[in-house]
Each structure stands twice: as C-alpha cells, then as structure tokens.
Amino acid sequence: MSQTVRPVVTSGTVAAGGVLISAVNGTAFIDVDTSKTGGADFSAALLAAVANNDVIEITSVRNKQKIIGYAKAAGSAETLGDETVTGWTNQAFETFTASGLDISEATETGTNGRAISNLLTTGALYKYGFTATLLDGSFSSAIYYNKNSGHDLSYSSVGDRHTITAGANSGYGILCSSGTYSGYVGWRAERAISFAITDYTNKQVLTPSAAGITITNSPNGATYNFGLLSPTFVYNDAAGYTYRILSSGAYGTLIATEAPVSGTLHIATVNGGAMFFHDSIDFSSYAGNDTDTTKYLFVFYDSTGKSAQAYAGAVGGGEALDGELVTNGDMELDSDWIDNNSPTSNTRSNEQAHGGTYSRKIIGNNSTGARQTVTHEVGKLYKFVGNIYVSAGSAKYTYRDVYSSSSAASWAEKTIYGTASTTGHGIYLESTATAATAYFDDISLKALTDIPATGLHLLSTKNGSTRNMKSVESGFNANAITRLNIYRAL
C-alpha cells in the first residue's frame, strides 16, 4: 500500500515551563521561554518551520499524549487581554475574607483549604501574578496557586500548580476541559496557614512573543486551531516535553524499504560530498544525475529512529580515496602509537611483518594496546584498513566504535567504514583476551571522494545539483543506519 510521509526536520526536548501553548480555537499558538533548558533550540526550530508551514508535534513526557499543528507565522510581541478573574468563591477555608480580587485573610487549620475563581476559558494560556503575605504558619509546600490542568484542586500535580512564596509571584498556565475543577484557577492549603493576597492579575495571552509562532490546522491555513489535540495532553507538564518538526510536504509514494544491518550502509553527509553505498545491496536502479534529474527521495533512519533525507543523484564513479591520514601506519618507525589502557608491552617488532621489516607488537589483556588520534572532517566517510597477526589469544582494530577482530596465526586484513561525527577519532590496536600477543601492520585511513557504482550521490533538492543532504535530524547516527525508505519524488 502506498503511503505519504513527513520526514523529520529536527527534534528535541524542552524542560518544564519552556513550552507555552494557547490551544483555544481561533488563537492557537506556541510560545517559548528560551531561558529553560532546550528552549532556545525549540524557538529556533519553530521559527525555521514557518517558511515551509512545517508540522509541529509536541508530546507530553508525563503521559506521551500529543498536540499537532502547522507553523503559520512568527510572533512579534506578547499581547494580553483584559482581566479574567472577577472574584473568589470559598470552598473550604475556615476563614476567607475577600474584596474583589484582594484576599485579606485565608485561614486553614486543617489540610483542606480551597477557593476557586469564576469559570474561565479552557484551552487558553494565561499570564498571572500576585503578591502574597504570610499572616501565620509557613508557605513551604502547604499552600499553592493552581494553574489547573484539569486536575482536582485536592490532587493537583506539581506542573499544574505554583508553589507560593512571600512577596511577588508570577507565571503562565493553561486551563483544560477535564477534571473536577476544570476551567478554574484557585488556592489550595494542605496544612495550617493564614495568608493574604494583593495585586492579583490573570490575563489571557492573545499573541506569541518573537520566540514563538502561530498555529493553523492546515498548511498555510486561515483557521488558527491545532489539527490534533489530545484531550489528555498535559499542558503544564512538570516533566517537560519532547517535540518534532516534520516537513509539511508530501514527498511521494513509498516504493521500497530496506532494513540493513547496522554498520553495513555507509553514508557521507558532508556538504558538497553527500553519497552512500551498501556492502551488498545495489541501489543503481534508483539513480538520476547530479545536474537536473532526481526521481527518488531516500529517507535514512538510525537505530533510534532519527532520520536524514536526500534525493538520489548519479551512481558512484567507483571507490576513490583521498590522501593518507595515519602517521607511521607501516610501523617502520618506533613512534606515533601511544599506550592505551596500560598494555603489558607496546613495541616495534621485527618478529612478524606484513610489509617492510617491522610491525607493532602488543602484549596485554582485554582492551589494552596502542592508539593514534587522527584529524577528521565531520560528515565525511572514511575507509580504514589494517592487518593483524595473532600468536596468542585474540586482538582487534577499533575505529569509530566499530571493531574487527582476529585470532588467526596468519595475517588477516580488516576493513572498516565510518562517518566522522567529530573532528578527532582514534584508531585502536587492542588485545581482546587475557595475555594476548598480536602484531599490527600496514594501517591506512583515507576519506572517500567517491563510492562504488552500486551506491548513489545524494542531492539536497529535487532535480537539483548540490551534493548536500536535504536534512539531517539532530542526533542522527550515520554509523548505525538500520532502515531506509525510498519514495518516488513528487
């Protein structure tokens, strides 16, 4: 069955209080407190999504429920409506004296003090503030102001309440349409206390600041509602939120899916040299060219579900390699390979040699040996080749967290491909058994400048000519691709 997909542009997490949502129909928007962890990145992602009216998906960490809408326009400045609370109704405080919004005394000697406002608009984002004065007892956790996310005031969870402190208090809250006291804000005392409130304000937020965006229920739509709004989504979640930005474009019909073993599909994501190939699968039938024809969109997924996308260009011109990056890979010099994890011995030796006169002899226990750090360019694809001769136990090469081992008492050549994620990666010559003895020789590391003819160049736009990825999701692991979807590009 054919299906339409929305590739992930970016994703991330935001701490509690960082996501401010107006879910009321007609004024749907998302604003961001950029001072919260993850807030600045989320704001940047939202603003970038406006250009293509991308899909915004926010998930509550507490119960995994979602809200989804389309990015419409960037905010300019937070604007507020009129005061919404007109007074207070005492529910259970033993003494409660109020005049308008001022509370001159609220006293509770037990554990069930409670008062609520008039009914407010559910789904709306409110900005509140007040000054609290302690008359007797202690604020501590005994008293809090409920922003109400649909929970009974007697059982409000941390994210739905504001723990009061003496002096000025302020914050944001959104009202849901479920729960015993849905649609109200109010006061709750769980221990003996007496307090007063002045300077109370509670105004609906009507528009987002420059850190946020407006939301519609269709691409570039005119109806400012969310397209999907779970009735149990937790708006004031103390555990925070995760988010994904998904491309709004329908990229085509799914025509093939591959499930490569991690480490068998090799990709370069670097700008100007994007390309990929697989150890055994031939992708040449999907080829376009690198100038003006791309028929297919490739979406790569790593083992955690992170994705990267690009259009299929020309077939590879055959594997081609850049210059040597390893120093003293032929081991003819007694230098450049330093101890790793305190081996018993790390020396140049003429007892065995794959080429020339010398090799590197390692004697040691598990994960001890020698190493060399080599400068890389992030996103480039590299080919590592090395030879091992083992006279006792077993040994391995490790490069980019991928290893290739041997226990043979003869020379065995090992090859590892890897995409650089930082500018410095190590090459490790290591024993993998107690009291192992192994020889390492003729080690090479070179960047690929082209790939086998079974692979494809990758382009950033349909029918384009730029050898870049279309998008790479933050955290995507190019060395652990386990799924590949192929779409006929529209």
PADREN-741763 format. One record per residue (C-alpha): residue in three letters; x, y, z. Coordinates in nm, 4 decimals. Each point is the difference from the previous one (the first is absolute). Layout:
   type         xx         yy         zz
    ALA          X          Y          Z
...
***
This chain:
   type         xx         yy         zz
    MET     0.0000     0.0000     0.0000
    SER     0.1377     0.3409    -0.0925
    GLN     0.0278     0.2570     0.2749
    THR     0.0917     0.3645     0.0448
    VAL     0.2772     0.0902     0.2444
    ARG     0.1163     0.3095     0.1802
    PRO     0.3756    -0.0250     0.0604
    VAL     0.1290     0.1338     0.3324
    VAL     0.1779     0.3322    -0.0389
    THR     0.1172     0.0236     0.3616
    SER    -0.0951    -0.1136     0.3498
    GLY     0.0892     0.0662     0.3617
    THR    -0.1131     0.0446     0.3588
    VAL    -0.1028     0.3005     0.2078
    ALA    -0.0033     0.0219     0.3791
    ALA    -0.3116     0.0738     0.2047
    GLY    -0.1291     0.3527    -0.0479
    GLY     0.1760     0.0416    -0.3341
    VAL    -0.3006    -0.0702    -0.2241
    LEU    -0.2930     0.2439     0.0195
    ILE    -0.3042    -0.1126    -0.1965
    SER    -0.3223     0.1762    -0.0876
    ALA    -0.2383    -0.2745    -0.1090
    VAL    -0.3213     0.2029    -0.0120
    ASN    -0.1613    -0.0059    -0.3433
    GLY     0.0662     0.3173    -0.1943
    THR     0.3191     0.0992     0.1843
    ALA     0.2174    -0.3122    -0.0202
    PHE     0.3694     0.0652     0.0441
    ILE     0.3189    -0.1300     0.1627
    ASP     0.2313     0.2284     0.1930
    VAL     0.3302    -0.0856     0.1670
    ASP     0.1844     0.0985     0.3147
    THR     0.3500    -0.0053    -0.1463
    SER     0.1583     0.0098     0.3471
    LYS    -0.1128    -0.3596     0.0630
    THR     0.2211    -0.2922    -0.1023
    GLY    -0.0614    -0.0741    -0.3687
    GLY    -0.2106     0.3137    -0.0430
    ALA     0.2358     0.1917    -0.2289
    ASP     0.0377    -0.2972    -0.2369
    PHE    -0.3767    -0.0559    -0.0041
    SER    -0.0653     0.3654    -0.0810
    ALA     0.2518    -0.0107    -0.2866
    ALA    -0.1634    -0.3175    -0.1352
    LEU    -0.3482     0.1554     0.0154
    LEU     0.1083     0.3152    -0.1797
    ALA     0.1792    -0.2004    -0.2697
    ALA    -0.3161    -0.2074    -0.0525
    VAL    -0.2043     0.3034    -0.1049
    ALA     0.1527     0.0267    -0.3484
    ASN    -0.1416    -0.3382    -0.1080
    ASN    -0.3019    -0.0129     0.2341
    ASP     0.1522    -0.3119     0.1553
    VAL    -0.1841    -0.2237     0.2442
    ILE     0.0618     0.0597     0.3727
    GLU    -0.0478    -0.3046     0.2242
    ILE     0.0320     0.0418     0.3786
    THR    -0.0163    -0.2975     0.2385
    SER    -0.0565     0.0166     0.3742
    VAL     0.2712    -0.1964     0.1813
    ARG    -0.2424    -0.0932     0.2776
    ASN    -0.2572    -0.1924    -0.2053
    LYS     0.1382     0.0019    -0.3585
    GLN    -0.3070     0.1781    -0.1390
    LYS     0.0445     0.2392    -0.2935
    ILE    -0.1155     0.3238    -0.1544
    ILE     0.0682     0.0641    -0.3696
    GLY    -0.0394     0.3049    -0.2214
    TYR     0.1582     0.1876    -0.2925
    ALA     0.2433     0.2885     0.0415
    LYS    -0.1657     0.3152    -0.1343
    ALA     0.1909     0.3166     0.0899
    ALA     0.2637     0.1266     0.2402
    GLY    -0.1178     0.1917     0.3037
    SER     0.0968     0.3603     0.0546
    ALA    -0.0985     0.0912     0.3563
    GLU    -0.2015    -0.1498     0.2824
    THR    -0.3350     0.1765     0.0370
    LEU    -0.2475    -0.0444     0.2856
    GLY    -0.3746     0.0244     0.0311
    ASP    -0.2030     0.1486     0.2840
    GLU    -0.0130    -0.1307     0.3548
    THR    -0.1898    -0.3286     0.0075
    VAL    -0.0510    -0.0744     0.3693
    THR    -0.2821     0.1988     0.1611
    GLY     0.0072    -0.1488     0.3474
    TRP     0.0484    -0.3038     0.2248
    THR    -0.2393    -0.2627     0.1353
    ASN     0.1045    -0.1643     0.3244
    GLN    -0.0281    -0.3793    -0.0085
    ALA     0.1573    -0.1123     0.3260
    PHE     0.2190     0.2619     0.1703
    GLU    -0.1167     0.0438     0.3603
    THR     0.0382     0.3758    -0.0326
    PHE    -0.0039     0.1693    -0.3404
    THR    -0.0410     0.3766    -0.0360
    ALA     0.0260     0.1543    -0.3466
    SER    -0.0857     0.3286    -0.1682
    GLY     0.0123    -0.0213    -0.3756
    LEU     0.3272    -0.1763    -0.0810
    ASP     0.1726     0.0859     0.3266
    ILE    -0.0057    -0.2638     0.2732
    SER     0.0558     0.1619     0.3400
    GLU    -0.0062    -0.3346     0.1807
    ALA    -0.0112    -0.3670    -0.0976
    THR     0.0435    -0.2251     0.3024
    GLU     0.0157    -0.3797     0.0161
    THR     0.0763    -0.1983     0.3183
    GLY    -0.0439    -0.3411    -0.1653
    THR     0.1053    -0.1375    -0.3368
    ASN    -0.2850     0.0906    -0.2344
    GLY    -0.0006     0.3759    -0.0638
    ARG    -0.1289     0.0790    -0.3473
    ALA    -0.1440     0.2947    -0.1982
    ILE    -0.0699     0.0434    -0.3715
    SER    -0.0524     0.2731    -0.2577
    ASN    -0.2874     0.0592    -0.2383
    LEU    -0.0106    -0.2324    -0.3028
    LEU     0.2659     0.0829    -0.2612
    THR     0.0630    -0.1041    -0.3617
    THR     0.1480    -0.3479    -0.0337
    GLY     0.2850    -0.0404    -0.2460
    ALA     0.1178     0.3559     0.0581
    LEU     0.3476     0.1009     0.1161
    TYR    -0.0003     0.2387     0.2968
    LYS     0.2665     0.2209     0.1499
    TYR    -0.0480     0.0518     0.3723
    GLY     0.1599     0.1870     0.2869
    PHE    -0.0673     0.0936     0.3622
    THR     0.1623     0.1074     0.3260
    ALA    -0.0247    -0.2423     0.2928
    THR     0.0302     0.0926     0.3680
    LEU     0.0355    -0.2611     0.2735
    LEU    -0.2225     0.0690     0.3027
    ASP     0.0701    -0.3197     0.1938
    GLY     0.1710    -0.3366    -0.0573
    SER     0.2325    -0.0736    -0.2921
    PHE    -0.0481     0.0082    -0.3770
    SER     0.2369    -0.2943    -0.0624
    SER    -0.1996    -0.2573    -0.2015
    ALA    -0.3112     0.0607     0.2039
    ILE    -0.1544     0.2508    -0.2377
    TYR     0.0000     0.0376    -0.3768
    TYR    -0.1762     0.1807    -0.2766
    ASN    -0.1543    -0.2361    -0.2544
    LYS     0.0470     0.0701    -0.3704
    ASN    -0.2334    -0.3002    -0.0448
    SER     0.0699    -0.2485    -0.2764
    GLY    -0.3264    -0.1809     0.0545
    HIS     0.0891    -0.1517     0.3368
    ASP    -0.2023     0.0159     0.3183
    LEU     0.1389     0.2773     0.2198
    SER     0.0464    -0.2573     0.2762
    TYR     0.2326    -0.2110    -0.2169
    SER     0.1784     0.2491    -0.2185
    SER     0.3332    -0.1192    -0.1335
    VAL     0.3146     0.2117     0.0130
    GLY    -0.0165     0.1266    -0.3586
    ASP    -0.3552     0.1264     0.0477
    ARG     0.0705     0.2163     0.3020
    HIS     0.2148     0.2872     0.1080
    THR     0.1492    -0.0376     0.3485
    ILE    -0.0449     0.3352     0.1685
    THR     0.2822     0.1985     0.1546
    ALA    -0.0215     0.3213     0.1976
    GLY    -0.0004     0.3097    -0.2202
    ALA    -0.0481     0.0178    -0.3770
    ASN    -0.1049    -0.3173    -0.1891
    SER    -0.0602    -0.0444    -0.3743
    GLY    -0.0212    -0.2571    -0.2777
    TYR    -0.2019    -0.1526    -0.2837
    GLY    -0.2680    -0.2683    -0.0011
    ILE    -0.2519    -0.1570    -0.2367
    LEU    -0.3459    -0.1296     0.0909
    CYS    -0.1241    -0.3377    -0.1243
    SER    -0.3529    -0.1273    -0.0520
    SER     0.0157    -0.3057     0.2279
    GLY     0.0202    -0.0536     0.3762
    THR    -0.2114     0.0930     0.3005
    TYR     0.1076     0.3653    -0.0051
    SER     0.0697     0.0437    -0.3702
    GLY    -0.0316     0.3589    -0.1137
    TYR     0.0889     0.1556     0.3360
    VAL     0.3075     0.1370     0.1727
    GLY     0.0201    -0.0005     0.3757
    TRP     0.1774    -0.0400     0.3317
    ARG     0.0767    -0.3181     0.1901
    ALA     0.1339    -0.0477     0.3568
    GLU     0.1001    -0.3460     0.1214
    ARG     0.1286     0.1078     0.3415
    ALA    -0.0797     0.2632     0.2597
    ILE     0.0657     0.3481    -0.1364
    SER    -0.1394     0.3522    -0.0202
    PHE     0.0878     0.2299    -0.2911
    ALA    -0.1102     0.3039    -0.2013
    ILE     0.0097     0.0789    -0.3745
    THR     0.0198     0.3397    -0.1730
    ASP     0.0794     0.1319    -0.3494
    TYR    -0.1564    -0.3048    -0.1629
    THR    -0.0085    -0.0130    -0.3814
    ASN    -0.0960    -0.2747    -0.2464
    LYS    -0.0158     0.0928    -0.3677
    GLN    -0.0342    -0.2157    -0.3087
    VAL     0.3050     0.0020    -0.2280
    LEU    -0.1306     0.0858    -0.3477
    THR     0.3135    -0.0094    -0.2177
    PRO     0.3460    -0.1572     0.0280
    SER     0.3270     0.1820     0.0528
    ALA     0.2759     0.0084    -0.2622
    ALA     0.1179    -0.3373     0.1357
    GLY    -0.3250    -0.1734    -0.1002
    ILE    -0.2287    -0.0608    -0.2971
    THR    -0.3688    -0.0145    -0.0862
    ILE    -0.1597    -0.3351    -0.0885
    THR    -0.2599    -0.1029    -0.2580
    ASN    -0.1695    -0.3333    -0.0654
    SER     0.1130    -0.0211    -0.3648
    PRO     0.3074     0.1132    -0.1949
    ASN    -0.0087     0.3797    -0.0341
    GLY    -0.3577    -0.0163     0.1257
    ALA    -0.2255     0.2723     0.1332
    THR    -0.1507    -0.1901     0.2951
    TYR     0.2141     0.0527     0.3094
    ASN    -0.0680    -0.3370     0.1644
    PHE     0.2131    -0.3075     0.0646
    GLY    -0.0598    -0.2862    -0.2438
    LEU     0.0299    -0.2638     0.2743
    LEU    -0.0619     0.0756     0.3653
    SER     0.0022    -0.2949     0.2398
    PRO    -0.2567     0.0587     0.2757
    THR     0.2460    -0.1381     0.2574
    PHE     0.3060     0.1973    -0.1130
    VAL     0.1739     0.1471     0.3068
    TYR     0.0443     0.3725    -0.0657
    ASN     0.1890     0.0920     0.3172
    ASP     0.2182    -0.3107     0.0053
    ALA     0.2597     0.0035     0.2795
    ALA     0.1949    -0.2686    -0.1888
    GLY     0.0352     0.2165    -0.3121
    TYR    -0.0639    -0.0747    -0.3656
    THR     0.1498    -0.1580    -0.3095
    TYR    -0.0595     0.1438    -0.3441
    ARG     0.0437    -0.0838    -0.3661
    ILE    -0.0132     0.2304    -0.3005
    LEU    -0.1244    -0.1943    -0.3037
    SER     0.0081     0.1212    -0.3564
    SER    -0.3470     0.0969    -0.1185
    GLY     0.0723    -0.1078    -0.3568
    ALA    -0.1303    -0.3338    -0.1245
    TYR     0.3179    -0.1456    -0.1427
    GLY    -0.1434    -0.2807    -0.2022
    THR    -0.1042    -0.3625    -0.0069
    LEU     0.1926    -0.2585     0.1970
    ILE     0.1342    -0.2553    -0.2475
    ALA     0.2673    -0.1890     0.1938
    THR     0.1324    -0.0570     0.3506
    GLU     0.3337    -0.1478     0.1006
    ALA     0.1110    -0.1123     0.3470
    PRO     0.3810    -0.0073    -0.0107
    VAL     0.1979    -0.1405     0.2885
    SER     0.1507     0.2846     0.1976
    GLY     0.3437     0.0825    -0.1383
    THR    -0.0608    -0.1362    -0.3510
    LEU    -0.1395     0.3155    -0.1612
    HIS     0.2582     0.2763    -0.0276
    ILE    -0.0882     0.3655    -0.0540
    ALA     0.1815     0.3316    -0.0353
    THR    -0.2159     0.2926     0.1140
    VAL     0.2610     0.2730    -0.0504
    ASN    -0.1025     0.2996    -0.2110
    GLY     0.1315    -0.0327    -0.3530
    GLY     0.0636    -0.3736     0.0264
    ALA    -0.3206    -0.1719     0.1145
    MET    -0.0182    -0.3637    -0.1189
    PHE    -0.0631    -0.3550     0.1220
    PHE     0.0440    -0.3674    -0.0812
    HIS    -0.0728    -0.3359     0.1580
    ASP     0.2321    -0.2971     0.0420
    SER    -0.2214    -0.2263    -0.2137
    ILE    -0.3165     0.1805    -0.1216
    ASP     0.0110     0.1615    -0.3445
    PHE    -0.1901     0.3328    -0.0097
    SER     0.1017     0.1018    -0.3524
    SER    -0.3519    -0.0585    -0.1386
    TYR    -0.1162     0.3092     0.1942
    ALA     0.2634     0.2292    -0.1527
    GLY    -0.0744     0.3376    -0.1515
    ASN     0.2828     0.2385    -0.0762
    ASP     0.1853     0.2781     0.1790
    THR    -0.1275     0.2836    -0.2185
    ASP    -0.3779     0.0036    -0.0478
    THR    -0.1690    -0.3372     0.0540
    THR    -0.0875    -0.1677     0.3296
    LYS    -0.2874    -0.2483    -0.0044
    TYR     0.0228    -0.1315     0.3562
    LEU     0.0187     0.1248     0.3566
    PHE     0.1994    -0.2101     0.2485
    VAL    -0.0790     0.0173     0.3732
    PHE     0.2628    -0.1626     0.2237
    TYR    -0.0818    -0.0989     0.3607
    ASP     0.2497    -0.0885     0.2694
    SER    -0.0571    -0.2556     0.2755
    THR    -0.1742     0.2603     0.2203
    GLY    -0.2371     0.1242    -0.2716
    LYS     0.1872     0.3217    -0.0836
    SER    -0.0086     0.0757    -0.3730
    ALA     0.1833     0.1671    -0.2863
    GLN    -0.1354     0.0644    -0.3505
    ALA     0.1362     0.0680    -0.3465
    TYR    -0.0856    -0.0502    -0.3677
    ALA     0.1681    -0.2687    -0.2098
    GLY     0.2549     0.1391    -0.2444
    ALA     0.2480    -0.1765    -0.2265
    VAL     0.1556    -0.3395     0.0686
    GLY     0.3411    -0.0066     0.1620
    GLY     0.2975     0.0166    -0.2311
    GLY     0.1834    -0.2778     0.1812
    GLU     0.1640     0.0134     0.3408
    ALA     0.2582     0.2789     0.0095
    LEU     0.2085     0.1056     0.2983
    ASP     0.1683     0.3176     0.1170
    GLY     0.3451     0.0210     0.1603
    GLU     0.1347    -0.2085     0.2884
    LEU    -0.0861     0.1240     0.3494
    VAL     0.1829    -0.2527     0.2191
    THR     0.3557     0.0799     0.1068
    ASN     0.2433    -0.2943     0.0009
    GLY    -0.2674    -0.2455    -0.1093
    ASP     0.2667    -0.2319    -0.1415
    MET     0.1621    -0.0206     0.3482
    GLU     0.3499     0.0469    -0.1389
    LEU     0.0611     0.2739     0.2590
    ASP    -0.0134    -0.0475     0.3749
    SER    -0.2366     0.2929     0.0549
    ASP    -0.3568     0.1409    -0.0172
    TRP    -0.1808    -0.2922     0.1695
    ILE    -0.0496     0.0794     0.3679
    ASP    -0.1125    -0.2332     0.2784
    ASN    -0.3715    -0.0509     0.0503
    ASN    -0.1230    -0.1309     0.3382
    SER     0.3475    -0.1140     0.1139
    PRO     0.0916    -0.3031    -0.2120
    THR     0.2706    -0.2390     0.1180
    SER     0.2012     0.0939    -0.3067
    ASN    -0.0393     0.2384    -0.2957
    THR     0.3108    -0.0203    -0.2174
    ARG     0.1293    -0.0013    -0.3561
    SER     0.0932    -0.3574    -0.0954
    ASN     0.1643    -0.1849    -0.2899
    GLU    -0.1358    -0.3396     0.1113
    GLN    -0.2885     0.0309    -0.2480
    ALA    -0.0567     0.2460    -0.2846
    HIS    -0.2771     0.0287    -0.2569
    GLY     0.2070     0.2366    -0.2102
    GLY     0.3453     0.1447     0.0521
    THR     0.2045    -0.1067     0.3041
    TYR    -0.2064     0.0918     0.3047
    SER    -0.3476    -0.0204     0.1559
    ARG    -0.1515     0.1248     0.3274
    LYS     0.0067    -0.2712     0.2681
    ILE    -0.2583     0.0179     0.2770
    ILE     0.0014    -0.2224     0.3083
    GLY    -0.2809     0.0577     0.2459
    ASN    -0.3420    -0.0789     0.1401
    ASN    -0.3464     0.1016    -0.1205
    SER    -0.0196     0.3485    -0.1560
    THR     0.3652     0.0877     0.0524
    GLY     0.2349     0.0913    -0.2814
    ALA     0.0925     0.3059    -0.2053
    ARG    -0.1841     0.2889    -0.1604
    GLN     0.0358     0.2979    -0.2304
    THR    -0.2450     0.2908    -0.0381
    VAL    -0.0587     0.1222    -0.3541
    THR    -0.1542     0.3289    -0.1147
    HIS    -0.3333    -0.0388    -0.1825
    GLU    -0.2585     0.2174    -0.1725
    VAL    -0.3474    -0.0432     0.1455
    GLY    -0.2381    -0.1718    -0.2405
    LYS     0.2668    -0.1499    -0.2244
    LEU     0.0123    -0.3753    -0.0604
    TYR     0.3316    -0.1744     0.0745
    LYS     0.1513    -0.3375    -0.0834
    PHE     0.2253    -0.1712     0.2537
    VAL     0.2173    -0.2977    -0.0985
    GLY     0.2352    -0.1880     0.2300
    ASN     0.1692    -0.3404     0.0361
    ILE     0.0222    -0.2231     0.3097
    TYR     0.2117    -0.3059     0.0826
    VAL    -0.0884    -0.1681     0.3332
    SER     0.2383    -0.2436     0.1686
    ALA    -0.1935    -0.0300     0.3290
    GLY    -0.3600     0.0782     0.0946
    SER    -0.1845     0.2452    -0.2246
    ALA     0.0254     0.3639    -0.1037
    LYS    -0.1901     0.2692    -0.1891
    TYR     0.0045     0.3323    -0.1743
    THR    -0.2553     0.2557     0.1226
    TYR    -0.0964     0.3048    -0.2030
    ARG    -0.3115     0.2190     0.0509
    ASP    -0.1253    -0.2414     0.2694
    VAL    -0.0004    -0.2798    -0.2595
    TYR     0.2437    -0.2826     0.0454
    SER     0.1369    -0.2845    -0.2108
    SER     0.1773    -0.2810     0.1831
    SER     0.2149    -0.3031    -0.0737
    SER     0.1556    -0.2972     0.1778
    ALA     0.1838    -0.1428    -0.3021
    ALA     0.3720    -0.0729     0.0044
    SER     0.0254     0.1483    -0.3493
    TRP    -0.0439     0.3460    -0.1448
    ALA    -0.3660     0.1039    -0.0276
    GLU    -0.1044     0.3243    -0.1679
    LYS    -0.2818     0.1946     0.1672
    THR    -0.2095     0.2782    -0.1574
    ILE    -0.2311     0.2440     0.1803
    TYR    -0.2029     0.2864    -0.1482
    GLY    -0.1134     0.2860     0.2245
    THR    -0.1498     0.3492    -0.0168
    ALA     0.1710     0.2614     0.2164
    SER    -0.2157     0.1541     0.2721
    THR     0.2815     0.2100     0.1502
    THR     0.3268     0.1458    -0.1257
    GLY     0.2109    -0.2570     0.1837
    HIS    -0.0474    -0.3777     0.0073
    GLY     0.2397    -0.2612     0.1327
    ILE     0.1376    -0.3171    -0.1574
    TYR     0.0519    -0.2714     0.2611
    LEU     0.2213    -0.3098    -0.0172
    GLU    -0.1272    -0.2179     0.2833
    SER     0.0174    -0.3422     0.1578
    THR    -0.3369    -0.1667     0.0641
    ALA     0.1129    -0.2812     0.2279
    THR     0.2127    -0.0513     0.3088
    ALA     0.3729    -0.0137    -0.0818
    ALA    -0.0536     0.0511    -0.3725
    THR     0.2896     0.0583    -0.2377
    ALA    -0.0690     0.1591    -0.3381
    TYR     0.1775     0.1860    -0.2802
    PHE    -0.1550     0.2928    -0.1930
    ASP     0.1314     0.1303    -0.3323
    ASP    -0.0737     0.1999    -0.3170
    ILE    -0.2773     0.2147     0.1475
    SER    -0.1732     0.2552    -0.2197
    LEU    -0.2789     0.2543     0.0423
    LYS    -0.1242     0.2066    -0.2942
    ALA    -0.3106     0.2055    -0.0773
    LEU    -0.2176    -0.1198    -0.2863
    THR    -0.0353     0.2463    -0.2868
    ASP    -0.2318    -0.2333    -0.1934
    ILE    -0.1808    -0.3269     0.0579
    PRO    -0.0573    -0.3286    -0.1828
    ALA    -0.2365     0.0002    -0.2995
    THR    -0.2572    -0.1836     0.2143
    GLY    -0.0448     0.3158     0.2091
    LEU    -0.1429     0.3434    -0.0731
    HIS     0.0927     0.3619     0.0306
    LEU    -0.2492     0.1960     0.2134
    LEU    -0.1536     0.3396    -0.0762
    SER    -0.1769     0.2542     0.2209
    THR    -0.2818     0.0962    -0.2385
    LYS    -0.2149    -0.1749    -0.2556
    ASN     0.1570     0.0248    -0.3472
    GLY     0.2818     0.1966     0.1586
    SER     0.3773    -0.0009    -0.0320
    THR     0.1299     0.0580     0.3545
    ARG     0.1635    -0.3025     0.1670
    ASN    -0.1439     0.0691     0.3478
    MET    -0.2563    -0.1777     0.2159
    LYS    -0.3545     0.1375    -0.0108
    SER    -0.0142    -0.0210     0.3802
    VAL     0.1716    -0.1789     0.2877
    GLU    -0.1856    -0.0362     0.3277
    SER     0.1932     0.1062     0.3086
    GLY     0.1619    -0.3070     0.1568
    PHE    -0.0163    -0.2124    -0.3170
    ASN     0.2660    -0.2761     0.0154
    ALA     0.1355    -0.0545    -0.3503
    ASN     0.1880    -0.3108     0.1169
    ALA    -0.3097    -0.1841     0.1236
    ILE    -0.2518     0.0115    -0.2870
    THR    -0.2530    -0.2822     0.0339
    ARG    -0.2826     0.1103    -0.2302
    LEU    -0.0262     0.1680    -0.3391
    ASN    -0.3246     0.1120    -0.1657
    ILE    -0.0035     0.0864    -0.3691
    TYR    -0.2730     0.2282    -0.1438
    ARG    -0.0864     0.1010    -0.3490
    ALA     0.0584     0.3760     0.0185
    LEU    -0.2874     0.2290    -0.0923
***
